[in-house]
């Protein structure tokens, strides 16, 4: 899976979870600040990413994912 494909899939998850249009999602977006995610929303988002990509993200790693780009980087490095 290419980085672009991963980004598009992450953008879809964000669009479904945070009610943001997928084409408005940018890698620089802060999950907490730009998407107004609280800790529960972040946890649910991480669970959705795990399901979408068939991978596990530890709580410790999830705390480090602050931006959309960081989520894409994490998934890219753990899938390939």
KOLTITOR-678243 format. One line per 10 residues: number of its first residue (from 0); their letters; for each residue x, y, z of N, C-alpha, C, O. Coordinates in nm, 4 decimals, decimal comma. Example, Ala and Ser with C-alpha at 12.3 -4.5 7.8 and 13.67 -1.06 7.14 Angstrom:
2
0> as> 1,3190 -0,5690 0,7800 1,2300 -0,4500 0,7800 1,3200 -0,3300 0,7800 1,4236 -0,3319 0,8465  1,2850 -0,2250 0,7080 1,3670 -0,1060 0,7140 1,2900 0,0030 0,7870 1,3409 0,1138 0,8039
% end
This chain:
80
0> xxxxxxxxxx> 0,0857 -0,1179 0,0000 0,0000 0,0000 0,0000 0,0902 0,1242 0,0000 0,1824 0,1344 0,0810  0,0637 0,2166 -0,0893 0,1463 0,3373 -0,0961 0,1073 0,4359 0,0136 0,0007 0,4252 0,0742  0,1952 0,5312 0,0374 0,1674 0,6328 0,1391 0,0410 0,7112 0,1010 -0,0390 0,7466 0,1876  0,0241 0,7375 -0,0272 -0,0945 0,8109 -0,0731 -0,2225 0,7312 -0,0462 -0,3236 0,7876 -0,0045  -0,2175 0,6008 -0,0702 -0,3340 0,5159 -0,0426 -0,3648 0,5139 0,1068 -0,4810 0,5171 0,1475  -0,2590 0,5085 0,1880 -0,2784 0,5113 0,3332 -0,3422 0,6440 0,3732 -0,4382 0,6461 0,4502  -0,2891 0,7549 0,3210 -0,3453 0,8867 0,3528 -0,4927 0,8928 0,3153 -0,5744 0,9401 0,3943  -0,5279 0,8458 0,1962 -0,6675 0,8513 0,1516 -0,7584 0,7700 0,2432 -0,8706 0,8112 0,2727  -0,7098 0,6550 0,2880 -0,7895 0,5714 0,3777 -0,8032 0,6375 0,5151 -0,9107 0,6345 0,5748  -0,6934 0,6978 0,5657 -0,6987 0,7705 0,6926 -0,7972 0,8873 0,6797 -0,8758 0,9126 0,7709
10> xxxxxxxxxx> -0,7929 0,9581 0,5669 -0,8845 1,0705 0,5437 -1,0297 1,0234 0,5451 -1,1172 1,0937 0,5956  -1,0558 0,9050 0,4901 -1,1909 0,8475 0,4933 -1,2359 0,8209 0,6363 -1,3484 0,8537 0,6740  -1,1475 0,7612 0,7153 -1,1795 0,7332 0,8557 -1,2085 0,8639 0,9287 -1,3039 0,8724 1,0061  -1,1266 0,9650 0,9042 -1,1474 1,0960 0,9675 -1,2801 1,1554 0,9236 -1,3542 1,2091 1,0059  -1,3105 1,1464 0,7954 -1,4367 1,2009 0,7430 -1,5560 1,1339 0,8103 -1,6536 1,2006 0,8447  -1,5486 1,0027 0,8291 -1,6586 0,9303 0,8927 -1,6679 0,9593 1,0416 -1,7773 0,9663 1,0975  -1,5528 0,9761 1,1054 -1,5507 0,9905 1,2510 -1,5726 1,1347 1,2974 -1,6422 1,1583 1,3961  -1,5136 1,2301 1,2268 -1,5163 1,3682 1,2735 -1,6056 1,4599 1,1902 -1,6082 1,5807 1,2134  -1,6781 1,4046 1,0943 -1,7683 1,4834 1,0105 -1,6954 1,5976 0,9400 -1,7409 1,7120 0,9390  -1,5814 1,5630 0,8816 -1,5032 1,6546 0,7996 -1,4977 1,5920 0,6614 -1,4816 1,4705 0,6494
20> xxxxxxxxxx> -1,5108 1,6724 0,5571 -1,5023 1,6184 0,4215 -1,3626 1,5617 0,3993 -1,2629 1,6251 0,4341  -1,3557 1,4424 0,3415 -1,2272 1,3759 0,3202 -1,1320 1,4634 0,2388 -1,0111 1,4613 0,2620  -1,1850 1,5395 0,1445 -1,0975 1,6239 0,0618 -1,0487 1,7490 0,1351 -0,9676 1,8245 0,0815  -1,0977 1,7710 0,2571 -1,0515 1,8836 0,3386 -0,9402 1,8424 0,4357 -0,8774 1,9273 0,4989  -0,9168 1,7128 0,4465 -0,8172 1,6615 0,5403 -0,6768 1,6886 0,4865 -0,6464 1,6601 0,3707  -0,5924 1,7439 0,5726 -0,4530 1,7736 0,5373 -0,3615 1,7023 0,6365 -0,3992 1,6807 0,7516  -0,2422 1,6660 0,5921 -0,1483 1,5959 0,6801 -0,1079 1,6798 0,8001 -0,0751 1,6260 0,9058  -0,1101 1,8102 0,7840 -0,0658 1,8989 0,8925 -0,1723 1,9190 1,0004 -0,1446 1,9801 1,1036  -0,2932 1,8686 0,9778 -0,4009 1,8891 1,0744 -0,3712 1,8211 1,2077 -0,3306 1,7051 1,2128  -0,3927 1,8968 1,3154 -0,3805 1,8414 1,4495 -0,5104 1,7682 1,4819 -0,6193 1,8225 1,4639
30> xxxxxxxxxx> -0,4980 1,6460 1,5292 -0,6179 1,5673 1,5597 -0,6966 1,6319 1,6726 -0,8194 1,6383 1,6668  -0,6277 1,6794 1,7746 -0,6979 1,7399 1,8879 -0,7462 1,8817 1,8578 -0,8603 1,9164 1,8881  -0,6589 1,9639 1,7978 -0,6934 2,1047 1,7778 -0,7810 2,1280 1,6553 -0,8857 2,1920 1,6650  -0,7387 2,0765 1,5404 -0,8129 2,1031 1,4167 -0,9396 2,0205 1,4034 -1,0367 2,0642 1,3416  -0,9388 1,9010 1,4613 -1,0569 1,8141 1,4524 -1,1395 1,8159 1,5806 -1,2400 1,7458 1,5923  -1,0955 1,8972 1,6767 -1,1661 1,9117 1,8047 -1,1916 1,7777 1,8734 -1,2997 1,7537 1,9271  -1,0906 1,6913 1,8710 -1,1055 1,5587 1,9309 -1,0699 1,5615 2,0788 -0,9658 1,6142 2,1181  -1,1579 1,5039 2,1602 -1,1242 1,4854 2,3009 -1,0603 1,3471 2,3152 -1,0464 1,2747 2,2166  -1,0221 1,3108 2,4359 -0,9495 1,1848 2,4541 -1,0322 1,0629 2,4116 -0,9769 0,9652 2,3611  -1,1615 1,0682 2,4315 -1,2472 0,9561 2,3905 -1,2540 0,9477 2,2381 -1,2461 0,8387 2,1813
40> xxxxxxxxxx> -1,2686 1,0625 2,1720 -1,2716 1,0651 2,0253 -1,1412 1,0129 1,9662 -1,1414 0,9406 1,8666  -1,0301 1,0504 2,0289 -0,8997 1,0040 1,9812 -0,8910 0,8519 1,9946 -0,8448 0,7838 1,9030  -0,9353 0,7988 2,1089 -0,9320 0,6545 2,1315 -1,0189 0,5817 2,0277 -0,9779 0,4795 1,9726  -1,1382 0,6346 2,0018 -1,2265 0,5740 1,9016 -1,1647 0,5812 1,7627 -1,1748 0,4863 1,6848  -1,1006 0,6936 1,7315 -1,0337 0,7115 1,6025 -0,9225 0,6080 1,5859 -0,9090 0,5472 1,4797  -0,8436 0,5884 1,6903 -0,7356 0,4888 1,6851 -0,7937 0,3492 1,6625 -0,7392 0,2713 1,5843  -0,9032 0,3177 1,7301 -0,9675 0,1868 1,7109 -1,0150 0,1703 1,5666 -1,0032 0,0623 1,5088  -1,0686 0,2776 1,5091 -1,1136 0,2720 1,3696 -0,9960 0,2534 1,2746 -1,0066 0,1813 1,1754  -0,8836 0,3186 1,3051 -0,7639 0,2997 1,2223 -0,7159 0,1551 1,2302 -0,6797 0,0956 1,1288  -0,7159 0,0986 1,3514 -0,6737 -0,0406 1,3686 -0,7602 -0,1334 1,2845 -0,7101 -0,2251 1,2194
50> xxxxxxxxxx> -0,8899 -0,1084 1,2869 -0,9827 -0,1919 1,2106 -0,9624 -0,1733 1,0605 -0,9605 -0,2707 0,9852  -0,9474 -0,0484 1,0174 -0,9340 -0,0182 0,8748 -0,8068 -0,0787 0,8148 -0,8059 -0,1213 0,6993  -0,6993 -0,0818 0,8947 -0,5711 -0,1277 0,8422 -0,5291 -0,2648 0,8946 -0,4233 -0,3154 0,8570  -0,6099 -0,3248 0,9803 -0,5780 -0,4569 1,0326 -0,4473 -0,4590 1,1099 -0,3689 -0,5532 1,0985  -0,4244 -0,3551 1,1883 -0,3023 -0,3448 1,2669 -0,3370 -0,3045 1,4090 -0,4488 -0,2609 1,4363  -0,2417 -0,3191 1,4989 -0,2647 -0,2753 1,6364 -0,1769 -0,1551 1,6659 -0,0603 -0,1509 1,6266  -0,2336 -0,0579 1,7352 -0,1606 0,0613 1,7751 -0,1623 0,0640 1,9277 -0,2688 0,0739 1,9886  -0,0458 0,0555 1,9886 -0,0403 0,0546 2,1351 -0,0855 0,1893 2,1904 -0,0793 0,2906 2,1207  -0,1304 0,1905 2,3141 -0,1719 0,3158 2,3780 -0,0570 0,4159 2,3788 -0,0767 0,5355 2,3576  0,0626 0,3651 2,4035 0,1805 0,4511 2,4070 0,2038 0,5171 2,2704 0,2319 0,6367 2,2623
60> xxxxxxxxxx> 0,1919 0,4379 2,1641 0,2096 0,4929 2,0292 0,0948 0,5868 1,9923 0,1163 0,6890 1,9272  -0,0260 0,5521 2,0337 -0,1426 0,6356 2,0016 -0,1271 0,7755 2,0591 -0,1696 0,8732 1,9974  -0,0669 0,7858 2,1764 -0,0462 0,9168 2,2392 0,0496 1,0036 2,1582 0,0429 1,1264 2,1645  0,1388 0,9401 2,0822 0,2372 1,0129 2,0022 0,1783 1,0628 1,8702 0,2368 1,1496 1,8054  0,0647 1,0096 1,8305 0,0037 1,0486 1,7035 -0,0773 1,1764 1,7258 -0,1909 1,1732 1,7731  -0,0158 1,2875 1,6904 -0,0779 1,4182 1,7149 -0,1405 1,4791 1,5894 -0,2319 1,5610 1,5987  -0,0909 1,4386 1,4719 -0,1397 1,4967 1,3470 -0,1836 1,3865 1,2515 -0,1539 1,2687 1,2718  -0,2538 1,4269 1,1487 -0,2951 1,3315 1,0459 -0,1717 1,2688 0,9817 -0,1677 1,1479 0,9587  -0,0710 1,3514 0,9528 0,0520 1,3001 0,8924 0,1214 1,1982 0,9807 0,1765 1,1000 0,9309  0,1193 1,2207 1,1115 0,1808 1,1255 1,2045 0,1071 0,9923 1,2016 0,1695 0,8867 1,2124
70> xxxxxxxxxx> -0,0249 0,9962 1,1872 -0,1036 0,8730 1,1775 -0,0659 0,7976 1,0499 -0,0489 0,6757 1,0520  -0,0530 0,8702 0,9393 -0,0152 0,8093 0,8116 0,1245 0,7494 0,8223 0,1474 0,6365 0,7788  0,2185 0,8250 0,8804 0,3563 0,7748 0,8964 0,3584 0,6478 0,9802 0,4267 0,5515 0,9455  0,2843 0,6472 1,0901 0,2818 0,5320 1,1787 0,2307 0,4092 1,1041 0,2925 0,3028 1,1082  0,1190 0,4246 1,0370 0,0604 0,3107 0,9656 0,1528 0,2646 0,8532 0,1712 0,1446 0,8326  0,2106 0,3597 0,7811 0,3022 0,3270 0,6719 0,4204 0,2453 0,7238 0,4596 0,1472 0,6606  0,4769 0,2836 0,8364 0,5940 0,2130 0,8890 0,5582 0,0774 0,9496 0,6438 -0,0106 0,9585  0,4331 0,0595 0,9912 0,3950 -0,0671 1,0535 0,3288 -0,1661 0,9570 0,3150 -0,2843 0,9886  0,2884 -0,1179 0,8403 0,2293 -0,2084 0,7411 0,3355 -0,2639 0,6478 0,3262 -0,3784 0,6033  0,4357 -0,1834 0,6182 0,5339 -0,2222 0,5167 0,6609 -0,2786 0,5761 0,7524 -0,3154 0,5025
% end
